[in-house]
Amino acid sequence: MSKISNKIRSAAAQLSQMYKPSLLFARSVLIASAAVTLSLMAGRHLGILEPIELSAYDQMLRWRPDEKPDSRLLVVGITEGDIQKLKQWPISDRKIAEILQKLEKMQPAVIGLDVLRDVPLGDGREELTKVLQKSDRIIGVCLVTDGSANNPGSPPPPGLPENRVGFADFGVDPGGILRRSLLFMKPPTIEGRSSPEKHLCNDSSQVLASFNLQLTLRYLQGQKISPQLAPDQSLWLGKTQLKQLQSNDGGYSNADARGYQILINYRSRQQVAPQVTVTDVLEGKIDPNLVKDKIVLIGYTTETVKDFFYTPYSGRQQNNQFMPGIVAHAQVISQLLSAVLDNKPMFWFWPEWAEILWISGWSIVGGTVASRMAHPAQLALTFGAMLSGCCALGFGIFLLGGWVPVAAPALALIVTGGSIVSADRFNKSGYGKAISDRVKQVFKVEIDQARKDEEVQEILQSQFFIDLQRKKDKLRISKKETSEKPPSQPQEITASASELSQTESQADEYLAQLQQKAKQQKQRTAVIESESDSKTDIPIDAGSGASSSETKPDEEFSDLQAKAKQMRQRRIDEKKIKDEKIDNLADKEDLGAKED
């Protein structure tokens, strides 16, 4: 058994020596990857990477091919040409009522009027009110208050019941880009002393549905599909779940996700649905098949009315940078209908743990490749190919309906690879080993100094040294008493002298012990210096500092030895003086005896 165990130990030792470089390499790559991944995740949570991720999202949306127009919708735009032909601005209530009547005759599934009529405009107010009350196909809009008394919101047109009104507001990202759509929201409470007139869109006691969701639900009623609210408060349309957008989904970081929001999956940058003008409707120039059983949306498409948005398609365009609000509503409606009726996936996102694995995986790949390649050109080409692969994978997932981080893994790949290359160059230059050896030497000197201090402290706290101090004090007191006593007491002086000689012998023993310890310490210091000199390959100018720090304890021992010698010499001198005093006293006593 002992032979087998010895063979196993030797084999294990050989394997450890064989795979030691690989283990060191794996450890360095994993440490660098963990540090980079944690830093990037912290940057994501702080919102540092959000602008880059949103820019990558916009670019991927522009790369994606457009779909054909959605034939289930029709956009009736109020253009600048319509305003010039009708000679009206804004369009009067009578013209709006006439447009609605002409469209209703063509039997649309639902009509969405994205035109505010909270106050009378021109003539025909009563006529418009009758049309709105009579028809059950028309959905109107209102604007929600922002919570301030100066902006109480805009009420819906008169005559419309609450179940046929939706808010027209969108939530935009920083920079004014429209990427999200609100499906439900609760109006904020108006703060301030003055209380404006209360209406549907500033009533904070109820939850409102959006204009685009109201039109979608009305259209799906004809398809025998009704909305359902799950126990987790998620909205289901048939078998399709409209998952609520969270504040950290995709590339967002602590986004304002109040209400029930979804990420807009744009259908097309140019034409989301067939589009006609108001003049075409009034002049009867449109095909009734474009209207029958369709969702018809009426709204301004001219830039005269400030109802337009920047979108992900606005980047790098000189013209057509804006999307009218009515077209943005059509984009959301087409997205919802495609998800429910065409099984087109809504945008989905990875959980946070999956994003961490995604980022750390690319970080490990970057570190591994950087450690295996030495040629700079080959390394640059390989990293370029890997970056292209990372972006291609992210874009491929985007085409499948998923939005995963793209900027974070690309940065992880570059930063980890760069750190591994920098560390390798640093170590090969010799500075790393020199600094490591120097640090070890400094720590070793500090440890030796600490040991010397501990030994000195032990000597000072030893019982022998304490007794010696006590006898020293006692001797000082006896000397003082001897000097004060009359010369008729030679016996006490003789006793003190004997004690002095005994103390001096003890001091000599202590001095011998100190000398022995000093010799041992010098020998230990010489051994340490010889070992450090043999291990150091690169000369360092700063080594004089270490040698001075090492000789400092020897100087302390030398000083202590010198002080001990001075003390012994002082004791000898004092003994001589006392002997002389004793001799003088003895002579005086002899003289006194002779005189007697």
N, C-alpha and C positions, 0 to 999 in steps of 0.2 A: 504493500500500500504506500509506503514511503517513497519508493521509486516512482510509482504512478503519479503521486502528488508532486514530486519534484519535476517530472516531465511536464505535467500540466502547468506548473509555475513557469518553467522555462519557455513553453510554447506561448503562454499568455504574455510573457515579457517580450518575446520576439514580435508578436502581433502588435503589441502596444508601440514598440519602436518602429514597426513598419507603417502603421497607420497614424502615428503621432502627427506628422505634417497635415494629413487630411483632417484630423480632429481639430487641430489648431485653426486651419482654414475655415472649417465649418463653424467653429465658435466665433471667429472674427466676423464672418458674413452674417450670422444670426444676430450677433450683438448690434452690428451696424443697421441691419434691417429693422430690428425692434426699435432702436432709437429713432430712425427715420419715420417709421410707421406711426409711432406715438406722437412725434412732432407734427406730422401731417394731420392726424386726427384731431389734435388740439387746435391746429390752425383752422380746420373745417368747423369745429364747434365755435370758434371765435369769429367765424364769418370771413376770414382772410381769403379763403379759396372760393367763396361764393361767386364773385364777379367772373372768375376764370371759368368756373363750371357752367355758369349761365351763358357765357359767350360760346363755349363749346356746344351747349344745347342748341343755341340759335344757329350755329354753323351746320350742325347735323340736320336740323330741320330744313335749312336751305339746300343741303345736298340731296335730301330725299325727293324723289320724283313726285310731281303733283298728280292727284287723282282727277278723274273726269268730273264735270259738274254733277251735283246731286239733283236728279230730276224730280225729287219729291218736294223741292222747294222752288219758289219764284220770288225774286227780289224786285220790287217796284221802287225805283229810286227817284227822288226829287232832285234833279240836276240843276245846274246853273242855267242850262238852256230852257228848262221848264219854267223857271222863274222869269226869264226874259219873254217867253211866249205868253205866259199868263198875265204878265204885268202886275204881279202881286208879290209882295214880300212883307211879312211871311204869308204863306198860303192861307186863304180865308177858311173859316169854318164851313162855308157853303161848298167850296171846292172839295174839301176833305169828305164831306157827306156825299157829294156826287161820285167821287172816286170809289167810296165804299159800296155805294149802291150798284155801280157798274160791275164791280168785282163779285159781289154776292150773286148776281144773276148767272155767273159762270160756275156756281156751286163749288167753291173751294172747301177744303176740309176745315180750315181755320184761317183767320186774317189777323195778323199782328200789326198794330198801328204804333210805330215807334216815333210818334209826334206828340209833343206835350200840348195839351189843350186845357190847362188848368185855368186860363183866363180867356175871355172871348177875343177872337181875332177876326176883324172884318165883320161882315154880316153873315147870317145863317146859323146863329148859335142854337136856336130852337130846333132847326132842321137837323143839325148834327146830333143834338141830344135825343131826338126821336129815333134816328137811325141806330144809335148806340143802344138804346133801350129795347128796340124791337128785335135786333139780331142777337143770336146767341153764339155766333161764330167769331166775334171780334174780341180781341184781347188788347187792352190798353196798357200804358206804362205810367209810372211815377218815379220820382227821384227821392232817395232816402236821405234824411238829414245826417249831417256829420257830428251832431251832438251840440252844436253851438246855436245860440238864439239868432245869429245873423244868417244862418243857413238852415232854415226849418224844413227843407225839402220841397218838392213840388207834388201837389195832389194829382190824382188821376182825372181823366176827363169826366164831366158830369154825366150821370145816367148809367154808368157802368157798375155792376155789383162787384163786391170785393173778390169774389172767386174768379173774376175775369180781368184781374189787374195783376201785373208783375213789375218788380223794380227793374230799371234799366241799367243799374250801376254795375261796373266791373271793378275788380281789384287789380291794380297795376303794380309791377315791381319797380324798384329804384331805377331811375332813368326813364320812367314812363312807358316801359315796354309791357304789352299785354300778353301774359302767358297763362293766367289763371282765370277761371270763371266761377262766380258765386251762384250756387243753386238755391240755397236757403240762407236767410240771415234775420237777425232780430235788430230792429232799428235802435240806435243808442238813445239814451235818455238825454233830453235837452237840458243843459245846465245854464243857469242865468236867472235873473229876477223876472224878466218879461217872459210870459208864456205865449208863444205864437198859436195861431189857430191849429187845432189838432186835426190830422187827417191820417189816412192809412199808412203812409210812409214815414211818419214820425211818431207812430204809436208803438212804444217800447213794450207793450204788454202782449204782443203777438208775433209769430214767426211768419215772414213773408217768403213767397216763392219768386224766383226770377222770371223775367219776361220770356227768356228762351226756354226755361223749363215748363212754363205754363203752355206754351205753344206745342212743345213736345208731348206733354201729357194729353192735351186735347187731341192731337193727331193719333196717339196710340190707343185712345179710347175706341176709335173706329177699327183698330186691330185687335180688340178685346184684351188689351193689356192695361193693367192698372198698377199704380205704384204700391209698394209694400215697404213698411218700415220694420227692420229686424230688431231684435232685442238689444243689439249693440248700437242701435241708432243709425245703422247704415241703410241707404236707400237701394231698393231692388226694383228693377223694371222687368217684370217677367223673370227670366233666369239670369239676368245680368245684374251684377252688383256695381253700383257707382261708388267705388271706394273713396272715402274722404281723404283729401290731401293733408298730410301732416307737416309740421313745421320744419322737419329735417329730411324730408323725402328727396331723393335724387340729389341734385347739387345744391339744394336750399340749406340754409343754416339759420335756425331760429326765425323763420319767416312768419309773417302775420297770417295764421291759418284760422282766424275766427270765422264763424259761420260754417257752411258746408261748401267746400271748394273742390274743384277738380282742375287738373292740368289740361289746357286746351290742346287737342290733337288736330292741328290745322289740316284741312283737306287740300287746299290749294292757295297759292299766293295771288292768283289772278281772278279766277272765276269759280267761286264755290258752288254756284247754282245759276240757272238761266236768269237773265236780268233784262228788265224793260224799264221804260220811263213812265212818268205820270201822264205825259202828253200822249203816249201810245195808248194808255188805258182810256183817256177821255175821248180820243178820236177813234176808238174801236179797232186799233191796228194789231192787236195781239191775238194769238191762237187760243181759243177757249180750252184746248187740251193742256195748255201750260198752267191753267188755273184749276181745273176740275180735280177735286180730291187732293189738292196740294196745299202746302203751307205757304201762304202769301205774306210777305213782309213788306211793309211800306215805311220808308224813312228817307232822311236826307243823305245824299251822296256827294253834295257839293261842299267844298271847303269853306263856303261862306258861313255855314253853321259849324261851330266848333265841336262837332260830334265825330271825332276820328281819333285813332290811336296809332302809336308806334307798335310794331309787331316784330317778331324775330326775322321777318323778311325785309325789314327796313334797313338793315345793315348794308353798307357799301352801295347804296342806291342814290342816284341824283334825283330821279323822279319817282312818283308813286311810292313815296315813303310811308304814307298814311293809309289806314284801313278805316272806312266809315263804320260807325257804330252798328248800323243795320246789317252790314256784311259780317262783322264780328259775331253778332247774334246768330246769323245764318251758319257760321262755322261751328258754333257750339251745338246748334240744333242738329246739323248734319252728323256731328260726332256722336251725339246721343242716339240718333236713329240708326246709325251704322252699327253701334255697339249692341243695340237691342235686336234689330231685325237682320243684320248682316253678319253677326258674330265677330265683328271687328274688335280686337282687344282694346280696352282702355289702357292708358299708361300704367305700368306697374313698376315697383321699386324693390330693391333688395333691403332686407333688414340690416341693422348696423353691423352685426357680427359678420355677415357675408361681405359687406363693404371692407371691413378690416382685413379679412382673408384675401380679398381681391387686391388691395393695396400692398399688403405685406408680401403676397406672391410675386408681384412685379418687382418689389424691392429685392427679394432674394435672387430673382433672375438677374437683375442688374449687378448685384454684388458678385454672383458666381461667374458671370461672363467677364467682368472686369478683372477678377483675380486669375483667370485662365489665359488672358491675352496680354501680350507685352508690346506688340507693335502698335503705335499710335494710330496709324491710318486704318489698320484692320479693326481696331477697337472702335474708332469713330464710325466706320461703315456698319459694323455690327449693331452699335447702339442706334444708329439711324433706322436700320431695319426693324429693330425691336420696338422703337417708338411708333413706327408706321403700323406694326402689328398690333400694338396696344390700342391705337386709335381705330384701326380697322375692326377689332373685336368690339370696342365700344359702339361703333356705328352699326355693326351687324346686330347687336342686341337692341339698339334703338329702332332698327327697321322691324324688329319683332314686337315692338311696343314697350320695351324696357328702357328706363333711363338709369344708368349706373355712372358712377364717377369716372371721368376720363382724365381730367387734369391732375388729380391726386396720384393715380398710379404712374402717370408719365413722370411726374416730379420724383416719386419714390424710385423709379428706375434710374433716373439721372443722378440724383443725390447720393444714393447708395453706391452706385458704380463709381462716381467721382470720389467718394470718401475712401473706398477700397484702393483705388489707384493712388490717391495721395498718400495713404498710409504705407503702401508698398514702396513708393519712391522715397519716402522719408526713412524707412527702415534700411533700404539698400544704400542710402547715402552715408550710413554709419552714425548719423547724429542720434538716431533712436537708441542704439546700443550704448553710445557714450553717455547719453543722459541717464539711461537706466543704470549703468554701472556707477555713475556719479551719485545718483540718488541712493543706491544701495550702500555705497561707501559712507555717505553722510549719515544714514540711519545707523550704520554699524558703529560709527564714531559716537553718535549720541547714546547708543546702548552701552558702549564701553564707559563713557563718561558717567552715565547713570549708575553703572555697577560700582565705579570708583567712589562716587558720592555715597552710595549705600554702605560701602565698607568703612569709609571715614565716619559716617553717622553711627555705624555699629560700634566703632572704637570709642567715639565720644559718649555713647550711651552705655558702655560696658561698666560693670560694677568696679572693676579695677581702676578705671579712670575716675569714677565718682569718688572712690576711697582716696585716691591720690589727691583729688581736689580738696577733699575734707582735711586730709593731713596737711596740705599746703596752708589752708586757712588756719588750722590749729597751730602750725608752726609760726605763722605770722603773728597770731595772738600771743604765743609764748615769747616770741622775740620782743614784742611790745612790753609784756610783763617783766621780762628780764631787764630791759633797759630802765624800767621804773623802780625795780627792787634795789635795796642797798647792797653794797658789795660783801656783806656778811653772810651771803647765802651761796656758797660755791657749789653745794650739792645740787641745788636746783639747776644751776647753769650747766653743771656736768650732765645732769639728766637730760636737759634740753639738747645738749650737744650729742648725746647718744641717740636721742630721737631724730635729730637732724641727720646723723650718719645713716640711720635706718631708712629714713625717707629718701636720702640720696641714692642708697642702694636700690630702692624700689624704682626711683626715677631712671636709674641706669638700666634696669630690666625693661621698663616700658620703652626707653629709647631703643634698646636692642630689638624689641618687637616691632617698633615702627620702622626701623631700618630693614628688617626682614621683609615686612609687607611692601615697602618701597621697592626692594629688589624684585620681589615676585611680580609686582605691577609693571615694572620696567620690562621684565621678560615677556609678560603677556602682551604688552603694547608692541614690542618688537616683532612678536609672532604675527599679530594682526596686520602690522604694516607690511610685512613680507608677503602675507597672503593677498592683500589688496593690490600690491605692486605686481604680483604674478598674474592676477585676473584682469588687470586693466590693460587693454590693447592700444587705446588711442590716448596719447598724452593730453592732458588738460591743464591749462595754465592756472586754473583756480585751485589746484591741488594744494598749494601752499597754505590756503585757509584751513584745510582739513588737518595738515600736519601740525599747524599751530594749535588747533583745537585739541589734538591728541596729546601734545606735550604740556598742555596746561595743567592736567592733573599731576604730572611729574614735578612741575614747578611747585605745586601746592605741597607735595610730600617733601620736597627739598626745603621749602620754607619751614615746614613743621619740624624737620630734622634739625635745621639750624637753630630754631627756637629752643628745641630740647637741649642742644649743646650749650646755648647761652644760659639756660636755666641751671644746667649742671655746673658750668663755670662760676655762675653767680653763687651757687650753694657752696662751692669750694672756697670762694673768696670770703663768704660770710663765716665759714668754719674757721678759716685762718684768723679772722678778726676776733672771733669768740675765744679761740685758743689763746690769742695774745691777751685778751681781757682776763682769762682765767689765770694765766701766768702772772700778770700784774697783780691780781688779787692775792695770789699765793705769796708773791714777794712782799706785799704789804703786810700780810698776816705774819710772815717770818720776822719782819722788822718790828712789828708790834710786840711779838713774843720776846725779842731780844731786849727791847726797851723795858718791858715788865721785869 
